């Protein structure tokens, strides 16, 4: 390897070393060099050494990453780093956000009248203000930018919010990842970034469809399976990779990825005990038995039964006839019938006139039956 020219040490040596430590494993020269001295690390930043490819820049983390996500756990930091490496739309959004950084951005037109006749006037809290000679209005450099009227110590929260939009965190966890105290601040930062998100030319916004905190299904290229509408929302977050999506147009809900479960064929000897239909759905119960549901009458039953001596087609206990002289205690109507059994095995009567139910007490007379549901 040829000797590189000696250059002076930059005054930002600490920042330079942080660059080298992050990019050193990705530089080809470091893989074949047996000994690396601190002076040689300084030479790698000279124009003579340009060995960092586009892929290496993508895999490396930006400078604001450690400062923004340093308060999070190692699992959240690893998850955020993976999102940064996988999403090109996120990197494009951060690039647009960097262009509006208050200490680098210089407005060229007046935000009030769109005039180009502007000049610097004064600084307030290290923020530059400009004056328009056409309309005599004063405005700051952050006017009409996501950083407008935002504290300088909260600038990094916009970067964290941009990354969280592509994440799978819930809103309760998102506030901690960003560093906010309430959920309202998160939605405020999202509203500041929304104009930049609308200007992105990357479609779909995600590398693969899944549940994302701030990316809608329509922005991921998902449409309704029934009406082909893009007015969709995430209905249930079963798993981040396979959420349930609901269409606001036709109210149809569907899973992102269809999961087909293969089950054993249902024996021909099993049929519905209520309607003798064989159009059944099979599901295995935790106790080892199978639960069947009839598609025709919607009734369900278990097989085999808990009691081996009990037949799967065991008939219900027949209902007794209505005793003579039984009448409704509410409307005194005699048009009553036996509807079923109570938990204590007493017949439950129902009146056809007032549609009320009552239970007969054998210790009382037929006219003194106790109502099951009190009136009023």
ChimeraX attribute file (.defattr): number of C-alpha atoms within 10 A of each C-alpha:
attribute: neighborCount
match mode: 1-to-1
recipient: residues
	/A:1	6
	/A:2	4
	/A:3	7
	/A:4	12
	/A:5	8
	/A:6	11
	/A:7	11
	/A:8	8
	/A:9	11
	/A:10	11
	/A:11	8
	/A:12	8
	/A:13	11
	/A:14	9
	/A:15	11
	/A:16	15
	/A:17	15
	/A:18	12
	/A:19	16
	/A:20	16
	/A:21	11
	/A:22	15
	/A:23	16
	/A:24	19
	/A:25	13
	/A:26	19
	/A:27	17
	/A:28	11
	/A:29	13
	/A:30	14
	/A:31	10
	/A:32	9
	/A:33	9
	/A:34	6
	/A:35	7
	/A:36	9
	/A:37	7
	/A:38	8
	/A:39	12
	/A:40	13
	/A:41	16
	/A:42	18
	/A:43	18
	/A:44	18
	/A:45	15
	/A:46	13
	/A:47	7
	/A:48	10
	/A:49	12
	/A:50	10
	/A:51	12
	/A:52	13
	/A:53	10
	/A:54	8
	/A:55	10
	/A:56	15
	/A:57	14
	/A:58	15
	/A:59	16
	/A:60	17
	/A:61	17
	/A:62	14
	/A:63	12
	/A:64	12
	/A:65	16
	/A:66	12
	/A:67	10
	/A:68	20
	/A:69	23
	/A:70	13
	/A:71	14
	/A:72	15
	/A:73	11
	/A:74	11
	/A:75	9
	/A:76	15
	/A:77	18
	/A:78	13
	/A:79	14
	/A:80	19
	/A:81	18
	/A:82	14
	/A:83	20
	/A:84	22
	/A:85	16
	/A:86	16
	/A:87	17
	/A:88	15
	/A:89	20
	/A:90	24
	/A:91	17
	/A:92	16
	/A:93	20
	/A:94	15
	/A:95	11
	/A:96	15
	/A:97	18
	/A:98	13
	/A:99	13
	/A:100	20
	/A:101	16
	/A:102	21
	/A:103	12
	/A:104	10
	/A:105	13
	/A:106	15
	/A:107	18
	/A:108	13
	/A:109	13
	/A:110	23
	/A:111	16
	/A:112	13
	/A:113	11
	/A:114	13
	/A:115	14
	/A:116	14
	/A:117	13
	/A:118	21
	/A:119	15
	/A:120	14
	/A:121	13
	/A:122	13
	/A:123	11
	/A:124	8
	/A:125	6
	/A:126	10
	/A:127	13
	/A:128	17
	/A:129	17
	/A:130	20
	/A:131	18
	/A:132	22
	/A:133	14
	/A:134	14
	/A:135	14
	/A:136	12
	/A:137	14
	/A:138	18
	/A:139	20
	/A:140	22
	/A:141	22
	/A:142	21
	/A:143	16
	/A:144	14
	/A:145	18
	/A:146	22
	/A:147	21
	/A:148	14
	/A:149	11
	/A:150	12
	/A:151	8
	/A:152	12
	/A:153	7
	/A:154	13
	/A:155	15
	/A:156	16
	/A:157	19
	/A:158	23
	/A:159	22
	/A:160	20
	/A:161	23
	/A:162	22
	/A:163	22
	/A:164	26
	/A:165	17
	/A:166	24
	/A:167	22
	/A:168	20
	/A:169	19
	/A:170	12
	/A:171	14
	/A:172	10
	/A:173	11
	/A:174	21
	/A:175	19
	/A:176	15
	/A:177	23
	/A:178	23
	/A:179	19
	/A:180	14
	/A:181	10
	/A:182	13
	/A:183	14
	/A:184	10
	/A:185	15
	/A:186	20
	/A:187	13
	/A:188	12
	/A:189	19
	/A:190	18
	/A:191	13
	/A:192	16
	/A:193	20
	/A:194	12
	/A:195	12
	/A:196	16
	/A:197	20
	/A:198	9
	/A:199	10
	/A:200	15
	/A:201	10
	/A:202	14
	/A:203	11
	/A:204	17
	/A:205	22
	/A:206	21
	/A:207	14
	/A:208	12
	/A:209	21
	/A:210	24
	/A:211	26
	/A:212	22
	/A:213	18
	/A:214	18
	/A:215	21
	/A:216	20
	/A:217	25
	/A:218	16
	/A:219	17
	/A:220	18
	/A:221	14
	/A:222	19
	/A:223	17
	/A:224	22
	/A:225	12
	/A:226	13
	/A:227	12
	/A:228	12
	/A:229	15
	/A:230	18
	/A:231	16
	/A:232	21
	/A:233	16
	/A:234	21
	/A:235	14
	/A:236	15
	/A:237	16
	/A:238	11
	/A:239	11
	/A:240	16
	/A:241	15
	/A:242	17
	/A:243	20
	/A:244	19
	/A:245	23
	/A:246	20
	/A:247	22
	/A:248	14
	/A:249	14
	/A:250	13
	/A:251	12
	/A:252	14
	/A:253	19
	/A:254	16
	/A:255	15
	/A:256	17
	/A:257	12
	/A:258	8
	/A:259	8
	/A:260	6
	/A:261	5
	/A:262	6
	/A:263	9
	/A:264	7
	/A:265	7
	/A:266	14
	/A:267	8
	/A:268	7
	/A:269	6
	/A:270	16
	/A:271	20
	/A:272	22
	/A:273	16
	/A:274	14
	/A:275	12
	/A:276	13
	/A:277	14
	/A:278	18
	/A:279	14
	/A:280	19
	/A:281	13
	/A:282	16
	/A:283	14
	/A:284	13
	/A:285	12
	/A:286	8
	/A:287	6
	/A:288	9
	/A:289	14
	/A:290	16
	/A:291	17
	/A:292	23
	/A:293	19
	/A:294	21
	/A:295	14
	/A:296	13
	/A:297	13
	/A:298	12
	/A:299	14
	/A:300	16
	/A:301	16
	/A:302	16
	/A:303	15
	/A:304	15
	/A:305	13
	/A:306	10
	/A:307	8
	/A:308	8
	/A:309	7
	/A:310	10
	/A:311	11
	/A:312	18
	/A:313	12
	/A:314	8
	/A:315	9
	/A:316	6
	/A:317	8
	/A:318	8
	/A:319	13
	/A:320	13
	/A:321	9
	/A:322	13
	/A:323	11
	/A:324	8
	/A:325	9
	/A:326	20
	/A:327	24
	/A:328	28
	/A:329	19
	/A:330	16
	/A:331	11
	/A:332	13
	/A:333	14
	/A:334	15
	/A:335	13
	/A:336	20
	/A:337	20
	/A:338	18
	/A:339	15
	/A:340	16
	/A:341	16
	/A:342	11
	/A:343	8
	/A:344	6
	/A:345	8
	/A:346	14
	/A:347	21
	/A:348	19
	/A:349	25
	/A:350	21
	/A:351	22
	/A:352	14
	/A:353	13
	/A:354	14
	/A:355	10
	/A:356	19
	/A:357	22
	/A:358	23
	/A:359	19
	/A:360	23
	/A:361	13
	/A:362	10
	/A:363	8
	/A:364	10
	/A:365	11
	/A:366	17
	/A:367	13
	/A:368	15
	/A:369	19
	/A:370	17
	/A:371	17
	/A:372	14
	/A:373	10
	/A:374	10
	/A:375	7
	/A:376	3
